[in-house]
Amino acid sequence: MQALWDNTVSKELAIPTASVLIVRWADYLDRDLQSGEEVEDLKTLFVEQFHFTATILTLDDKRNPQLQLRNGIDNLVLKYDGPCRSHLLIVYYTGHGIGRDDAGLEIAGVRDPTMSAFAAKFDARANWNQAEESLEHAEADCLTILDCCCAGSIMKGSTEDIRTFEVLAATGKKMPTEPPGKRSFTRAMIGALRDQLQKPEQVPFTTFALNEDIMRRRGNHRSHLFSRHPTSSHRFIKIAPLQLHDTTEVPVSAQEASYLTVRFSFKDVTLLKEGQVKRLAKEVSQSAANSNLGINRIDFIEFQQNKGGERWAEFVRLLRVVKQVQRSWRLMIQTGGHSLKRKRDQESDASTPKRFHPAIGAAVASISDVLTPPQSVARDCSSSP
C-alpha cells in the first residue's frame, strides 16, 4: 500500500522537465534556405533562457532519412517521457514541406545542384506523420512546431487523451511560408518567446498566447495552433522557464523547510483497496501541485484501524438495515393494520392454525404489538373499558 502511494505521488509531483528536438537538413541539402543561424538561435534560447534540454537532429541522404527522423523522435520519447502536466516534449522542424492528401506532411531537403548525384544513397524525403508515431504513445504533453510550407497538412484524426498534444504550424494546408529571415515564422517565434520572458506576470504563458504574439509580428501571415486530441475542454500547453537545480546538493525531493501533518478519518472504510489508494494519492498530489506552494513530497506514514472499528462499521450497517425494516413495517401497519388484526383474531379462534406454528404466531403477534405506531396504541387504549 505504501509503495503504491509513493509511486503514484512521485509521478504526480515530478520535477517539471521540458525537452526539445530540433530537426533540420544538412547544410548541403539546405543551401536554398540556409536555416542554420535560426536553428542555433532557437536552441540557445531554449537552453540558456528556458533551461530546456535541446538537441539538433541533422538529416542527410547518406542514410535513410525516414529512419533517421523516426529514430530521433523515438529516442526523445524514450529518454524524456513522463507524466503529462510535468513533462513536455517539443519537436521542431524547419525546411521544405509538401502536403500529401493521402499521407499528410512530407518533409524534403534540396540537394545542391553543383554536387554530383551519385553521392546520394537515398532520396532526401521523409513522411512526418509516420515518423512521429511514438509521440502518440507518450505520456507527456507534446508540442510539434513546423516552420515549413504546407505545415497544416500534418493534421489527421486522433483519439481523445487526458494529456495535451498540439501542433503549431507556420501555415495551413498546401500554403507557402516565408523562408528564414526577418519575416520568417521561426524569427517571429524567437522574438515572441523572448518578450514573454520580460513579462513575469504572464509566465507561464500558453501556446495560444504564443501563437497570438507570433501572428501580430507576422502581419498577414497566419499561423495555426491545432489540438491533435480534440476534447470538449481543451487544455493549452503552458510554457515557462524551468528552475535550475544543483545536482551536487541534496535532491529536491529530500529538501524540506517545513512540513504539515494531516490526518484523514474514514467513516466506514476499514481497509483501503489498491484502486482507492492510487486514486487518493493522485487527487491529493494534483491538488498539492496546483497550490503553487512548492510541495515536493507527500509521505504515507500509516493506515490504522481503530480498535473495534470493523465491528462498529458492521453494527452501523446492521442498524441501517434494522431501521429500514422498521420503517417498512410501520408503513405496512399504518396502511393495513386493521385487516392484519382481524386476520390474527380469526386465526387465534381456529382450533388448528393453518399457516403458523403456535410459537411463531405468538412471536409475530408480539413483534406487531411492539412495532405498532404510537397513535394506533393510543386509539386501542382509549377504546378499552
C-alpha positions as CSV (number, residue, x, y, z in Angstrom):
1,M,0.0,0.0,0.0
2,Q,2.8,2.4,0.9
3,A,4.8,1.6,-2.2
4,L,1.8,2.2,-4.4
5,W,1.2,5.5,-2.8
6,D,4.9,6.6,-3.1
7,N,5.0,5.6,-6.8
8,T,1.8,7.5,-7.6
9,V,2.9,10.6,-5.7
10,S,6.3,10.6,-7.3
11,K,4.8,10.7,-10.8
12,E,2.3,13.4,-10.0
13,L,4.8,15.6,-8.1
14,A,7.7,15.0,-10.6
15,I,10.1,17.9,-11.2
16,P,8.9,19.7,-14.4
17,T,11.1,18.9,-17.4
18,A,11.0,20.1,-21.0
19,S,13.0,18.6,-23.9
20,V,13.3,19.9,-27.4
21,L,14.3,18.0,-30.6
22,I,15.2,20.4,-33.4
23,V,15.1,18.8,-36.8
24,R,16.8,20.3,-39.9
25,W,18.6,19.1,-43.1
26,A,22.3,19.1,-43.5
27,D,23.8,22.3,-45.0
28,Y,24.3,20.7,-48.4
29,L,20.6,19.9,-48.5
30,D,19.6,23.3,-47.1
31,R,21.6,25.7,-49.4
32,D,18.5,27.5,-50.7
33,L,17.0,28.2,-47.2
34,Q,20.2,28.4,-45.0
35,S,18.3,27.8,-41.8
36,G,21.4,27.1,-39.7
37,E,21.6,30.5,-38.0
38,E,17.9,30.5,-36.9
39,V,18.2,26.9,-35.6
40,E,21.2,27.8,-33.4
41,D,19.5,30.9,-32.1
42,L,16.4,28.9,-31.2
43,K,18.5,26.2,-29.4
44,T,20.4,28.9,-27.5
45,L,17.1,30.5,-26.4
46,F,15.6,27.2,-25.2
47,V,18.8,26.1,-23.3
48,E,20.0,29.4,-21.8
49,Q,16.8,31.3,-21.2
50,F,14.2,28.4,-20.6
51,H,16.7,25.8,-19.3
52,F,15.2,23.2,-21.5
53,T,17.2,20.2,-22.9
54,A,17.7,20.8,-26.6
55,T,19.2,18.5,-29.3
56,I,19.6,19.2,-33.0
57,L,18.9,16.3,-35.4
58,T,20.6,16.9,-38.8
59,L,19.1,14.8,-41.6
60,D,21.2,13.7,-44.6
61,D,20.8,11.4,-47.7
62,K,23.6,9.1,-46.9
63,R,21.3,7.1,-44.6
64,N,17.5,6.6,-44.9
65,P,16.0,10.0,-43.8
66,Q,12.8,8.3,-42.7
67,L,14.6,6.1,-40.3
68,Q,16.8,9.0,-39.1
69,L,13.7,11.1,-38.3
70,R,11.8,8.2,-36.6
71,N,14.9,7.2,-34.6
72,G,15.4,10.8,-33.4
73,I,11.7,11.2,-32.2
74,D,11.7,7.7,-30.7
75,N,14.9,8.5,-28.6
76,L,13.3,11.8,-27.4
77,V,10.3,9.9,-26.1
78,L,12.3,7.0,-24.6
79,K,14.7,9.4,-22.8
80,Y,12.5,12.2,-21.6
81,D,8.9,10.9,-21.5
82,G,7.0,11.2,-18.2
83,P,3.6,12.2,-16.7
84,C,1.7,14.9,-18.5
85,R,1.5,18.4,-16.9
86,S,5.0,18.0,-15.5
87,H,6.7,16.7,-18.7
88,L,6.8,18.5,-22.1
89,L,8.2,17.2,-25.3
90,I,8.8,19.7,-28.2
91,V,9.7,18.6,-31.7
92,Y,10.6,21.5,-34.1
93,Y,11.3,21.3,-37.8
94,T,12.5,23.9,-40.3
95,G,12.9,23.2,-44.0
96,H,10.8,22.3,-47.0
97,G,7.4,20.7,-46.7
98,I,5.0,19.1,-49.1
99,G,1.3,18.3,-48.5
100,R,0.1,14.9,-49.4
101,D,-3.6,14.2,-49.5
102,D,-3.2,10.6,-48.6
103,A,-0.1,10.7,-46.4
104,G,-0.1,14.0,-44.5
105,L,3.1,16.0,-44.4
106,E,6.3,15.1,-46.3
107,I,9.5,17.0,-45.5
108,A,12.3,17.3,-48.0
109,G,15.8,18.5,-48.5
110,V,17.0,20.2,-51.7
111,R,20.3,18.9,-52.9
112,D,23.0,21.4,-54.1
113,P,22.9,21.2,-57.9
114,T,26.6,21.6,-58.0
115,M,27.1,18.3,-56.2
116,S,27.3,15.1,-58.1
117,A,24.2,13.0,-57.8
118,F,25.9,9.7,-57.4
119,A,26.9,10.5,-53.8
120,A,23.2,10.4,-52.7
121,K,22.2,7.0,-51.5
122,F,18.6,7.9,-50.5
123,D,16.0,10.4,-51.6
124,A,16.1,13.4,-49.2
125,R,12.4,13.0,-48.1
126,A,10.6,11.6,-45.1
127,N,6.9,11.3,-44.0
128,W,6.4,13.3,-40.8
129,N,3.1,11.6,-39.8
130,Q,4.7,8.2,-39.9
131,A,7.8,9.2,-38.0
132,E,6.0,10.8,-35.1
133,E,4.0,7.7,-34.2
134,S,5.9,7.4,-30.8
135,L,4.5,10.8,-29.8
136,E,1.0,9.3,-29.9
137,H,2.0,6.8,-27.3
138,A,3.9,9.2,-25.0
139,E,2.6,10.1,-21.5
140,A,4.0,13.7,-21.7
141,D,2.4,16.7,-23.2
142,C,3.7,17.1,-26.7
143,L,4.1,20.2,-29.0
144,T,5.1,19.9,-32.6
145,I,6.3,23.1,-34.2
146,L,6.6,23.2,-38.0
147,D,8.2,26.0,-40.0
148,C,7.7,24.8,-43.5
149,C,5.3,25.1,-46.4
150,C,2.1,23.0,-46.1
151,A,2.7,22.6,-42.4
152,G,-1.1,22.3,-41.8
153,S,-1.1,19.0,-43.8
154,I,0.1,17.2,-40.7
155,M,-3.4,17.2,-39.2
156,K,-5.1,13.9,-39.1
157,G,-7.9,12.4,-36.9
158,S,-6.8,11.2,-33.4
159,T,-8.4,9.8,-30.3
160,E,-9.1,11.7,-27.1
161,D,-6.5,11.7,-24.3
162,I,-6.0,13.2,-20.9
163,R,-2.8,14.8,-22.0
164,T,-2.3,17.6,-24.5
165,F,-0.8,17.1,-27.9
166,E,-0.7,20.3,-30.0
167,V,0.7,21.4,-33.4
168,L,1.9,24.9,-34.0
169,A,2.1,25.2,-37.8
170,A,3.6,28.2,-39.7
171,T,0.9,27.9,-42.4
172,G,-2.2,25.9,-43.4
173,K,-2.5,23.0,-45.8
174,K,-0.8,23.5,-49.1
175,M,0.1,27.1,-48.3
176,P,3.6,28.6,-48.6
177,T,5.5,30.3,-45.8
178,E,8.4,32.8,-45.6
179,P,11.9,31.4,-45.8
180,P,14.4,32.1,-43.0
181,G,15.0,35.8,-42.4
182,K,13.4,38.7,-40.6
183,R,9.9,37.8,-41.7
184,S,10.1,34.1,-41.0
185,F,7.9,32.2,-38.6
186,T,10.9,31.0,-36.6
187,R,12.3,34.5,-36.2
188,A,8.9,35.7,-35.1
189,M,8.6,32.9,-32.6
190,I,12.1,33.6,-31.1
191,G,11.0,37.3,-30.6
192,A,7.7,36.3,-29.0
193,L,9.4,33.8,-26.6
194,R,11.9,36.5,-25.6
195,D,9.2,39.1,-25.0
196,Q,7.2,36.7,-22.9
197,L,10.2,36.3,-20.6
198,Q,10.2,40.0,-20.0
199,K,6.6,39.8,-18.6
200,P,6.9,37.9,-15.3
201,E,3.2,38.4,-14.6
202,Q,2.3,36.4,-17.8
203,V,4.6,33.5,-17.1
204,P,3.8,30.7,-17.6
205,F,2.2,31.5,-20.9
206,T,0.1,29.3,-23.1
207,T,0.7,28.1,-26.6
208,F,-2.4,30.1,-27.6
209,A,-0.9,33.3,-26.3
210,L,2.4,32.5,-28.0
211,N,0.7,32.0,-31.4
212,E,-1.3,35.2,-31.0
213,D,2.0,37.1,-30.4
214,I,3.6,35.4,-33.4
215,M,0.7,36.4,-35.7
216,R,0.9,40.0,-34.6
217,R,4.6,40.1,-35.6
218,R,4.0,38.4,-39.0
219,G,1.1,40.7,-40.1
220,N,-0.8,39.0,-42.9
221,H,0.9,35.6,-42.4
222,R,-1.4,33.5,-40.3
223,S,0.0,30.5,-38.3
224,H,-2.3,27.8,-36.8
225,L,-2.5,26.1,-33.5
226,F,-4.2,22.7,-33.6
227,S,-5.0,20.1,-31.0
228,R,-4.2,16.5,-32.0
229,H,-6.6,15.2,-29.3
230,P,-9.7,17.4,-29.5
231,T,-11.8,17.4,-26.4
232,S,-14.7,19.4,-25.1
233,S,-12.4,21.1,-22.5
234,H,-9.1,21.6,-24.3
235,R,-6.1,22.5,-22.1
236,F,-3.5,24.6,-23.8
237,I,0.2,23.7,-23.1
238,K,1.9,26.1,-20.7
239,I,5.5,27.2,-21.2
240,A,7.8,28.7,-18.6
241,P,11.5,28.6,-17.8
242,L,12.5,25.7,-15.6
243,Q,14.2,26.2,-12.3
244,L,17.8,25.2,-12.2
245,H,18.8,22.6,-9.6
246,D,22.3,22.0,-8.5
247,T,22.7,18.2,-8.8
248,T,25.6,18.2,-6.2
249,E,23.2,19.3,-3.5
250,V,20.5,17.3,-1.6
251,P,17.9,16.0,-4.1
252,V,14.9,18.4,-4.4
253,S,12.5,15.6,-3.2
254,A,14.5,15.5,0.0
255,Q,14.7,19.2,0.7
256,E,12.3,20.3,3.5
257,A,12.0,23.7,5.1
258,S,8.8,22.8,6.9
259,Y,6.1,20.1,6.9
260,L,2.3,19.8,7.6
261,T,0.8,16.7,9.2
262,V,-2.8,15.9,8.0
263,R,-4.9,13.0,9.2
264,F,-7.7,11.5,7.2
265,S,-10.6,9.9,9.1
266,F,-12.8,7.4,7.3
267,K,-16.4,7.0,8.3
268,D,-17.0,3.4,7.1
269,V,-13.8,2.3,5.3
270,T,-11.7,-0.2,7.3
271,L,-9.5,-1.5,4.5
272,L,-8.2,0.5,1.5
273,K,-8.1,-1.3,-1.8
274,E,-5.4,-0.7,-4.4
275,G,-7.5,1.4,-6.7
276,Q,-8.7,3.6,-3.8
277,V,-5.1,4.2,-2.7
278,K,-4.0,5.1,-6.2
279,R,-7.0,7.4,-6.7
280,L,-6.5,9.2,-3.4
281,A,-2.7,9.6,-4.0
282,K,-3.4,11.1,-7.4
283,E,-6.0,13.5,-6.3
284,V,-4.0,14.7,-3.3
285,S,-0.9,15.1,-5.4
286,Q,-2.6,17.1,-8.1
287,S,-4.1,19.4,-5.5
288,A,-0.7,19.9,-3.9
289,A,0.9,20.7,-7.3
290,N,-1.8,23.2,-8.2
291,S,-1.4,25.0,-4.9
292,N,2.0,26.6,-6.0
293,L,3.4,26.1,-2.5
294,G,6.5,24.1,-3.6
295,I,5.2,20.9,-2.2
296,N,7.8,18.2,-3.3
297,R,6.8,15.2,-1.2
298,I,3.7,13.6,0.4
299,D,4.6,10.7,2.7
300,F,2.3,7.8,3.5
301,I,3.0,7.2,7.2
302,E,0.5,4.5,8.2
303,F,-3.1,3.3,7.8
304,Q,-4.5,2.1,11.1
305,Q,-7.9,0.7,12.1
306,N,-9.5,1.9,15.4
307,K,-10.0,-0.9,17.9
308,G,-13.4,-2.3,17.3
309,G,-13.6,-0.2,14.1
310,E,-14.6,-3.1,11.9
311,R,-17.2,-4.3,14.3
312,W,-18.5,-0.8,14.7
313,A,-18.8,-0.4,10.9
314,E,-20.7,-3.7,10.7
315,F,-23.0,-2.6,13.6
316,V,-23.7,0.7,11.7
317,R,-24.6,-1.2,8.6
318,L,-26.9,-3.6,10.6
319,L,-28.5,-0.7,12.3
320,R,-29.3,0.9,9.0
321,V,-31.0,-2.4,7.8
322,V,-33.0,-2.6,11.0
323,K,-34.2,1.0,10.7
324,Q,-35.2,0.3,7.1
325,V,-37.2,-2.8,8.1
326,Q,-38.8,-0.9,11.0
327,R,-39.9,1.9,8.6
328,S,-41.3,-0.6,6.2
329,W,-43.1,-2.5,9.0
330,R,-44.6,0.7,10.4
331,L,-45.9,1.7,7.0
332,M,-47.5,-1.7,6.5
333,I,-49.2,-1.5,9.9
334,Q,-50.5,2.0,9.1
335,T,-51.9,1.0,5.8
336,G,-53.2,-2.4,6.6
337,G,-53.1,-2.8,10.4
338,H,-56.8,-3.3,10.9
339,S,-57.1,-6.1,8.3
340,L,-54.0,-7.8,9.8
341,K,-55.5,-7.6,13.3
342,R,-58.8,-9.1,12.1
343,K,-56.9,-11.9,10.4
344,R,-54.9,-12.6,13.6
345,D,-58.1,-12.7,15.7
346,Q,-59.6,-15.2,13.2
347,E,-56.6,-17.4,13.3
348,S,-56.5,-17.4,17.1
349,D,-60.1,-18.7,17.2
350,A,-59.4,-21.6,15.0
351,S,-58.7,-24.9,16.7
352,T,-55.8,-25.8,14.4
353,P,-53.6,-23.0,12.9
354,K,-53.5,-23.3,9.1
355,R,-50.4,-21.1,8.3
356,F,-48.4,-20.6,11.6
357,H,-47.0,-22.8,14.3
358,P,-48.4,-21.6,17.6
359,A,-45.0,-20.4,18.8
360,I,-44.3,-18.5,15.5
361,G,-47.8,-16.9,15.6
362,A,-47.2,-15.7,19.2
363,A,-43.8,-14.2,18.2
364,V,-45.3,-12.4,15.2
365,A,-48.1,-11.0,17.4
366,S,-45.5,-9.8,20.0
367,I,-43.4,-8.0,17.2
368,S,-46.6,-6.5,15.8
369,D,-47.6,-5.1,19.1
370,V,-44.1,-3.6,19.7
371,L,-43.8,-2.0,16.3
372,T,-47.4,-0.7,16.2
373,P,-47.2,3.2,15.8
374,P,-47.9,5.2,19.0
375,Q,-51.1,6.7,17.6
376,S,-52.6,3.2,16.9
377,V,-51.7,2.1,20.5
378,A,-53.4,5.2,21.9
379,R,-56.6,4.5,19.9
380,D,-56.7,0.9,21.2
381,C,-56.1,2.1,24.8
382,S,-58.8,4.7,24.6
383,S,-61.4,2.1,23.4
384,S,-60.7,-0.2,26.3
385,P,-63.1,-0.1,29.3
